[in-house]
Amino acid sequence: MPKLPDKHGHFGLYGGRYVAETLMPALLELEEVYCQCRRDSTFKRELRALQRDYIGRPTPLTFAARLTERLGGAKIYLKREDLCHTGAHKINNTIGQALLAKRMGKERLIAETGAGQHGVATATVAALLGFSCEVFMGREDTVRQAPNVFRMRLLGATLREVISGSQTLKDAMNEALRDWITHVAHTFYVIGTVAGPHPYPMLVRDFQSVIGRETKKQIVRHEGRLPDYLIACVGGGSNALGLFAPFLLETAVHMVAVEAGGLGAGRNAASMANGYAGVLHGSKTYVLQDETGQIAATHSLAPGLDYPGVGPELSYWNDQQRIRCVTVQDAHAVEGMRLLAETEGIIPALESAHAVAYAATLVPQLPATAIVVINVSGRGDKDLQSVASFLGENAL
Ligand SMILES: *Cc1c(COP(=O)(O)O)cnc(C)c1O
């Protein structure tokens, strides 16, 4: 199997660096510093200490006894990224990138955010390590996600409302790229998922791979062998690839990427299922677009999945059929949330609930000897209001 990406940042047909000339020096510098840090024991020690003492790693791998019993098939384990500081896996990546920024002598972090989760994770590490921080967010999203806007401000970050385009995540990402071009000397752009120009898809994957490395050790401790299935939701693909990457060479381990089926045809965010190759935010990948290449409007009840692209490496593994891609619609995801809450006392994020919902379909078809790991990418506190409105006030 080839080592990916190649030296120009390609995963087969996908990836690359489709950016303005002015950004190339910054991307090359980042790549060089990252490649040094990856081999540097001081950097690795610093990262490990923060993972342990600040994020709270390793996160548990919890055997889901009552869910296993309820579904009547394979044994189910939950990788508990919901227990990370700030309540989701995103901080695994923002801590890594902030340490790189420190190495490079940058003073200011910028980030794009849709639902605000990556914005909060960036503002958090900026406060921890003493950077100034500006977060770009579409105006539509600042209205929909007011609590996260307040969190970011409380953490000392400045919010930059984006009023171009559809005033959502993709526009925020464009604005952040523009800001970076202008202030590249002292600014580090923290990208929130395995997307964007090379080297971001590579370094975000590496920072999130701690999820899969821990899972591998933990499942062997519990069961004495590797799992049969790994299941994770996909927005840009960072929690999925973080879990999958350390298992890619283990050909007996099946991997399922669950995309947001939203409300069905024409109103979803399932880029691999419904998109085709295009260029978005500096890399070539599956993109939801119309026949003329205009980026399509997306929908998912889970804000973290509501993105019209997917990381280039997932596009590659999808074409190779190393991962299988499925979709789960909004209503089914809400059932998944309720199922995990009722059987295990864990309220997952709506994003993670997509993975739970798909597991509920798959597991009953498997023998009792099979082992399934679901990545619980985050906790559901942030979604209570939108689930309540989705169900109608009295539905619970
Ligand atoms: C942002 C987010 C996602 C989606 O992002 P990926 O890069 O695909 O992991 C999934 N779950 C939670 C809890 C998130 O906050």
The ligand as an SDF file (V2000), in Angstrom:
LIG
                    3D

 15 15  0  0  0  0  0  0  0  0999 V2000
  -17.3850   18.6920   13.8190 C   0  0  0  0  0  0  0  0  0  0  0  0
  -17.9290   17.4240   14.3330 C   0  0  0  0  0  0  0  0  0  0  0  0
  -18.0790   16.2870   13.4950 C   0  0  0  0  0  0  0  0  0  0  0  0
  -17.7560   16.3010   12.0450 C   0  0  0  0  0  0  0  0  0  0  0  0
  -16.4480   16.5780   11.7050 O   0  0  0  0  0  0  0  0  0  0  0  0
  -15.4300   15.4620   11.1910 P   0  0  0  0  0  0  0  0  0  0  0  0
  -14.2590   16.2210   10.7270 O   0  0  0  0  0  0  0  0  0  0  0  0
  -16.1190   14.7040   10.0840 O   0  0  0  0  0  0  0  0  0  0  0  0
  -15.1500   14.5670   12.3400 O   0  0  0  0  0  0  0  0  0  0  0  0
  -18.5560   15.1170   14.0660 C   0  0  0  0  0  0  0  0  0  0  0  0
  -18.9110   15.0530   15.3630 N   0  0  0  0  0  0  0  0  0  0  0  0
  -18.7990   16.1120   16.1830 C   0  0  0  0  0  0  0  0  0  0  0  0
  -19.2060   15.9570   17.6200 C   0  0  0  0  0  0  0  0  0  0  0  0
  -18.3040   17.3260   15.7010 C   0  0  0  0  0  0  0  0  0  0  0  0
  -18.1960   18.3770   16.5320 O   0  0  0  0  0  0  0  0  0  0  0  0
  1  2  1  0
  2  3  1  0
  2 14  2  0
  3  4  1  0
  3 10  2  0
  4  5  1  0
  5  6  1  0
  6  7  2  0
  6  8  1  0
  6  9  1  0
 10 11  1  0
 11 12  2  0
 12 13  1  0
 12 14  1  0
 14 15  1  0
M  END
$$$$
